[in-house]
Amino acid sequence: MSRLSAGMKRNIKHKLSEEKPTIWIGKNRVSQEILKEIVKQLDNKEMIKIKILKSALGEDKAKQIASRIAEQTESSLVEVRGHTIMLYKRHKK
């Protein structure tokens, strides 16, 4: 997991600002299927937007869920805004 510079974070936020979330985390929380889908999308696009529905939160905060997802998918957490997460993973050359 690489650290992102402020400029890179700003660039990613700008690119994703108009995008709709491509993954929605619901009451089944973060399942293996969701993690596989996140990894697949990151491999295709490098950066994705994920929306956490209120039913998925339970006792956890969005930031805690986002940190766990980033760790499990070996991606960088760009930003958590409300219930929306932005992740980035550099393509392997």
C-alpha positions in Angstrom: 0.0 0.0 0.0 1.6 3.2 -1.1 1.2 6.6 0.5 -0.5 9.1 -1.8 0.7 12.6 -2.1 -1.7 15.5 -1.5 -1.6 16.3 -5.2 -2.5 12.7 -6.2 -5.3 12.6 -3.7 -6.7 15.9 -5.1 -6.4 14.5 -8.6 -8.3 11.3 -7.7 -11.0 13.2 -5.8 -11.5 15.4 -8.8 -11.7 12.5 -11.3 -14.2 10.6 -9.1 -16.3 13.6 -8.1 -18.6 13.2 -11.0 -18.7 9.4 -10.9 -21.4 7.4 -9.3 -20.4 4.7 -6.8 -19.9 1.4 -8.5 -20.2 -0.7 -5.4 -22.8 -0.5 -2.7 -22.3 -2.1 0.6 -25.6 -3.1 2.2 -26.9 -5.1 5.1 -24.7 -8.1 4.2 -21.7 -5.9 5.0 -18.3 -6.5 3.5 -18.5 -10.1 2.2 -15.8 -12.0 0.3 -17.8 -11.4 -2.9 -17.7 -7.7 -2.3 -14.0 -7.7 -1.6 -13.4 -9.7 -4.8 -15.5 -7.2 -6.8 -13.6 -4.3 -5.3 -10.3 -5.9 -6.3 -11.6 -6.6 -9.8 -12.7 -3.0 -10.3 -9.5 -1.6 -8.9 -7.5 -3.8 -11.3 -9.6 -2.4 -14.2 -9.9 1.2 -13.2 -7.3 2.0 -10.5 -9.8 4.1 -8.6 -13.3 3.4 -7.5 -16.1 5.0 -5.4 -18.0 2.8 -2.9 -21.2 3.8 -1.0 -22.0 2.3 2.4 -25.7 2.1 3.1 -26.8 2.9 6.7 -27.9 -0.8 7.1 -24.2 -1.8 6.7 -22.9 0.4 9.4 -24.1 -1.3 12.6 -21.6 -0.4 15.4 -18.9 0.6 12.9 -18.2 4.0 11.5 -17.7 4.5 7.8 -14.0 5.3 8.4 -13.4 1.9 10.2 -15.1 0.0 7.4 -13.1 2.0 4.8 -9.8 1.3 6.5 -10.6 -2.5 6.7 -11.5 -2.6 3.0 -8.4 -0.7 2.0 -6.2 -3.1 4.1 -7.9 -6.2 2.7 -7.7 -5.1 -0.9 -4.2 -3.7 -0.6 -5.4 -0.3 -1.9 -5.0 3.3 -0.7 -7.9 5.0 1.1 -8.2 8.4 -0.7 -11.1 9.8 1.2 -14.2 9.0 3.3 -16.9 11.6 2.9 -20.1 10.7 4.7 -20.9 7.1 3.7 -18.9 7.3 0.5 -15.4 5.9 0.2 -12.8 6.5 -2.6 -10.1 3.9 -3.1 -7.0 3.9 -5.3 -4.7 1.1 -6.3 -1.8 1.6 -8.7 -1.7 -0.8 -11.6 1.1 -3.3 -11.6 3.4 -2.7 -14.6 
